[in-house]
Each structure stands twice: as structure tokens, then as C-alpha cells.
Amino acid sequence: MMDFSFSEEQELLRKTVRQFVDKEIMPYIREWDEKQHFETSILKRLADLGLMGVCIPEQYGGSGMDYNSLAIVCEELERGDTAFRTAVSVHTGLNSMTLLQWGNEQQKQKYLTALAKGYKVGAFGLTEPNAGSDVAAMQTTATKQGDYYILNGSKTWISLCDVADYFLVFAYTDKSKKHHGISAFIVEREWEGFSSKAIKGKLGIRAGNTGELFFDNVKIPKENLVGEEGEGFKIAMSALDNGRFTVAAGACGTIMASLEASLKYCHERSTFGKEIGRHQLVQQMIAKMEAGLQQSRLLVFRAGWLKNQGKRNTRETSLAKWQACDYAYEAANDAVQIHGAYGFSNEYPVERYLRNAKAPVIYEGTREIHTVMQAEYVLGYREDKPLSKTLPAWPFQAVEEVVK
Ligand SMILES: Cc1cc2nc3c(=O)[nH]c(=O)nc-3n(C[C@H](O)[C@H](O)[C@H](O)COP(=O)(O)OP(=O)(O)OC[C@H]3O[C@@H](n4cnc5c(N)ncnc54)[C@H](O)[C@@H]3O)c2cc1C
């Protein structure tokens, strides 16, 4: 059986986030973008609406909605600006959902619950100056010393670097084992030896907070190892299955925003005695946006459906992320084109959409990495093996049953 409808709860969720974005983000975003200012109060207000842990079980402080509800939140947030969707992507998609999947009960009680309620903010530290797509090239190390691991190294391009309280950090515990020597840790900002610094002068997501993390002999209690020693690479990749899902959903929001602005302008602007929307080459750009939006949504909600079923979705999520981000970039580019010279100025929001749409084509797997992944799946060179821990299927079971 196939069902393409949303529940009443999901429709209400969409309406709530849309109203929030229209009221709390749209009127201010141009200024925040210009000033490269990340408005942290938005996270607090998202938490008040239960949106910082929308698909985390209620037992762990979340709203207990399904995974496609997270997609709805991301679509609607990115319609406002990529910065706030990125925040939810790293907080919920990359951090909280990873703890839900891989964390032990103690870690869920101590960290996940605070994150899902939005009392604390989470982030994800994988990339390093010399290790982006090539994760195993990382140099950060965590050396076991009694009841602690001593963390040394740095990360870069980390979203919410100055804002997050808890970071999921990946480091080598045994470099000789290559991928199998990487481990995952929960690191708290307040610990001695931790510092961060924002990157300024970004092309896009200028209303977001992105930057570097530095670890100088940071003492991590051994209880903060997530999963087993050496499972870090697998944990990072499965985290990306969730992060990429949110990025893909957000890309639909960029397409929506590009389409919305373009439709308005098509009716406002006339050339050669008619609305520009009457010119067939302009219609072609509008039609491409609509096709991109509908196709991307189908891919995103299929990936979410697989998550709800508790099924592995690395392949489907990668396809959704790749396609939706490419469509979003094209849609934003066409939106600028439709606006002519006015699109080139920040008097209209479309130039921001174009600048913002570039980062998602790079982060959480570049376009090239996803292209290669898809080719390898089809050619039979890549196959996903079952993971030792899976994301719980939705509807969520009671904690006791999950633990069994
Ligand atoms: C705004 C922003 C926010 C980010 N937030 C986070 C975050 O919160 N946490 C985090 O850990 N990281 C984050 N990142 C980092 C991001 O995930 C990396 O930038 C990304 O993985 C690409 O790595 P790289 O920049 O080192 O590029 P590289 O890996 O050096 O790639 C350079 C170029 O080579 C190509 N290339 C590389 N390998 C191959 C290959 N095998 N086949 C074909 N082409 C290849 C790439 O596609 C790209 O075009 C963020 C980045 C940005 C821009």
C-alpha cells in the first residue's frame, strides 16, 4: 500500500513552522545576513515549539513525531533561511539522532534528553582542515589515559561552533587501524582545553554560525565514548544518513522560496507589453522549479518513510540529498535570472537564496561524492551491510521494549 498524504498533525506542524518563519525570521533575515549575525534566540523559540527534538521519542524529551515531520520542519525553516535549517540539521539530524541510535541509556538520559528539549544545543565535529570528503585523513587523536581519553587536534567548518553546548567529535583512538581506528565522543564546551572561533566572510549562510573547534588536552570521561572504540567511522556515516535527509528536505524549502519569489515577480514585472510570466523562456524556468520541487519531495519523503520503517536508507538518502541540493541551486540561480538586475541586489531575497544554496551542494557529501556513490550502487561496487545499532522505527516503542 502507498500513502502520499500527510496526517493532520503533520499539516498543523507545517502551518506552525511556516507562521513562525514568516513572523520571526522573514522580517529580520536580510539584516542578520548582512551583519553575519546568528540569532540564537531563534533556537530558544524553536525549543518552545518542541521543534528541537521533533522526531525524538517523548521518553527522551522529544515530541515523538515521525521522521518525515523532521523533513517538514526543515523544508519550512529553509524557506526562511538556510542558517536555521542547518542548525536543526546538526542539532537533531547529526547529533541527537546519532545519540538515539548509538548512545547508551546513560548517555541518552544525560545528553539526548536535554538536547531534545532544546535546553542544550548539539553540533557535529567531523571535518578537519585536511579531512573533508576523505574522513580517514583526520589528525585529531583521543588517547586513553585511565578513566579518560585525552583529545588533541582541531575541526573546521563546524556549524554552531560558538553556540553548541555538546559536540559529537570524531578522533583516532588507533591510527594504525585507519577507518577502524576512529571513535566517537560527546564533548562538552565547558571542559578545559576546548575553544572555538567563527569563520567570517562566507559566501552564503551568513546568518549562520560556522567555524573552528580546538582541542588542547581536553579530558573526556570514558563514559562519553559513543558506541565501541573503533566504531566512529560507521557512526559518522550513519549520522550522515540523518543529516543528509534534513539537508535534502531543506533544499525543498529553498526551491519553494525561489518559486514563491519568482511567481510574485512574474506577475509584477512586464516587458514587451506583457507580464514576464507570459514569456515561454521564463515559464521554462518556473516549470523546472516546480518539477525540481515535486521530484525532490518524493525522494525526501521516501527516505523518511524508510526511516519510519526502520529500514536502512543510505542509498535513498544520498540520492535525495544530491538531487534536491542540485535542484535547489538551479532554482535559486533561475530565480535571480527571472528577477533580472533586481535579482542581483539584496533588495530582493533571491541573491541570498543563491548564495545559501551553494553550501548544501558541498556539505554532508559533495555533489561529486554522491554521484560516485550512486554510480557504485548501480554498478554493484557498493553495498550496505547491516549496522550493529539501528535508528528506532516509528511509531516509537516504550523505552523498556526498545532496551530489550
Ligand atoms: C557552511 C558549511 C557548514 C558545514 N558544517 C559542518 C559541520 O557542522 N560539521 C562537519 O563536520 N563539517 C561541516 N562542513 C564541512 C563539509 O562537510 C565539508 O566541507 C565537505 O565534506 C567537503 O570537504 P572539503 O571541503 O574538505 O572538500 P574536499 O573533500 O577537499 O573536496 C574538494 C573537491 O574535490 C572533490 N572530491 C573529493 N574527493 C573526491 C572523490 N573521491 N571523487 C570525486 N571528487 C572528489 C569534491 O567533490 C570537491 O569538489 C560544513 C561546510 C560548510 C561549507
The ligand as an ORCA input file, in Angstrom:
! r2SCAN-3c Opt
* xyz 0 1
  C      28.581     26.101      5.616
  C      29.228     24.785      5.944
  C      28.873     24.118      7.097
  C      29.491     22.926      7.435
  N      29.161     22.293      8.623
  C      29.845     21.184      9.014
  C      29.593     20.592     10.298
  O      28.720     21.040     11.055
  N      30.341     19.529     10.672
  C      31.322     18.996      9.888
  O      31.965     18.038     10.298
  N      31.586     19.542      8.654
  C      30.871     20.621      8.200
  N      31.142     21.193      6.971
  C      32.223     20.663      6.161
  C      31.755     19.855      4.952
  O      31.105     18.677      5.344
  C      32.973     19.608      4.036
  O      33.323     20.854      3.503
  C      32.675     18.610      2.938
  O      32.619     17.316      3.464
  C      33.699     18.642      1.812
  O      35.003     18.560      2.308
  P      36.121     19.609      1.863
  O      35.544     20.966      1.961
  O      37.343     19.298      2.631
  O      36.354     19.316      0.315
  P      37.315     18.192     -0.283
  O      36.966     16.869      0.277
  O      38.723     18.640     -0.182
  O      36.871     18.230     -1.824
  C      37.354     19.205     -2.738
  C      36.774     18.894     -4.123
  O      37.227     17.605     -4.574
  C      36.123     16.767     -4.855
  N      36.407     15.386     -4.441
  C      36.959     14.969     -3.269
  N      37.060     13.644     -3.247
  C      36.534     13.194     -4.417
  C      36.306     11.899     -4.978
  N      36.627     10.788     -4.313
  N      35.735     11.828     -6.198
  C      35.384     12.943     -6.873
  N      35.558     14.195     -6.390
  C      36.114     14.312     -5.182
  C      34.963     17.347     -4.037
  O      33.710     16.963     -4.565
  C      35.241     18.828     -4.129
  O      34.753     19.309     -5.343
  C      30.487     22.373      6.580
  C      30.817     23.031      5.395
  C      30.203     24.219      5.062
  C      30.584     24.903      3.770
*
